[in-house]
Amino acid sequence: MLPAFAAAGLAACFLLNAKGTVEHHFVPPPTVTDAAARNLNEPVQVVVRDALMANSVTPFVALGNDRPIPLRVDKESNGYLRALDCLASALIYEAGDDRHGQAAVAQVVLNRLHHPAFPHSICKVVYQGSERATGCQFTFTCDGALGRMPSPAAWRRAQKTAADFLAGEIDPTVGLATHYHTEQVHPYWSATLDKIAKVGDHLFFRWRGSWGRKAAFGAHYVGDEPYQLKLAALSLAHNTADGTVTVAAGTLPTVELTTAAATLTKNPGEHFILVDGGGDGTGLAMQGLNECIGQTYCKVVGWDRRSQTNGAPARPLIGTVAFLYVSDKRTGVEIVLWDCARFNRPVDTQCLSDRNRRWITFQGDLSRAS
């Protein structure tokens, strides 16, 4: 896990028009790969370098005197537990297991809730657009990241941070920010907003003019927290359609994160390892190459050393794989994929997702991998 933010982040997924009006025009999400797609031979690191340069020359704008508006949700209300886990899911998948980064993400969610341009419940803000393959406001809700379970301890910490923000905590560090992205990308919309803060390797933005001032953030929490099927495996509150959950006083509801996902059978030429999250994970690719030298078929599968209760070489759960390298000279296949909640990869296509997880069980039959 990165020190401040998980790699998936909000690379370039906030799509609302940012012209200071209430008109909402959704457009296809820009990504760091857009420039590379125009020149397939252009190295990805050049695109990242250009983004870093563009971001570095954009000056910060002073936060000013506007402070975020606190939100207090009644713990006895019908929607509280759903709101709690919707917010916690955004924190753990967007910011990783880092309290400072989680606070910044929580503040962006709450700022959006209070702004007339966005929905006015936690779940609707976080999962806005998640029913589409593209166009979701938070990438983890539509890129398959929810298939990767956090450790039980990390999930409880995210729930605790979420509970703090539902009880009135604010993070003045990011002010009234409603957008953010990593330094490694430079989405088109960032030039139309005020850059006001940096947390970890993420930059935070607010709308310019009156649309980004406190007077605009007058919308009220409506408490309509819909059932999110995508959270059912992680959240008791989203595990039943009516959301009824009974928990002891003073505790947070949680699911035993021992997912019933299928396990991987180890075959000749396959190597199961433990990996340490953090950084870009390039060393793991080199480890895979070295491990597979001279082999016609080879697969290296890794699980996070810090979350062995949710997957390890001795308990090889498919749903919690953190790294994958596959080399098959018979078919010409060579695949390297990372869990981008743990490793900071420059492009989304290098991240394990529902669309490419089939390669974990690949053994040379391309018809089953397509």
Secondary structure, DSSP 8 states (H G I E B T S, - for coil): --SS--SSTTSS---S--SSSS---------THHHHHH-TTS-HHHHHHHHHHHHHHS------S------B--TTSTTHHHHHHHHHHHHHHHH-S-HHHHHHHHHHHHHHHHSTTS-SSHHHHHTTTTTSSS--SSGGGTSSGGGS---HHHHHHHHHHHHHHHBT---GGGTT--EEEETT---GGGGGSEEEEEETTEEEEE-SGGGGSGGG------------GGGTTT-GGGSSTT------TT------------B----TTEEEEEE---S--HHHHHHHHHHTTT-SEEEEEEEEGGGGGG-BTTB-BGGG--EEEEEETTTTEEEEEE-TTTS--SSGGGB--TTTGGGGG-SS-HHHH-
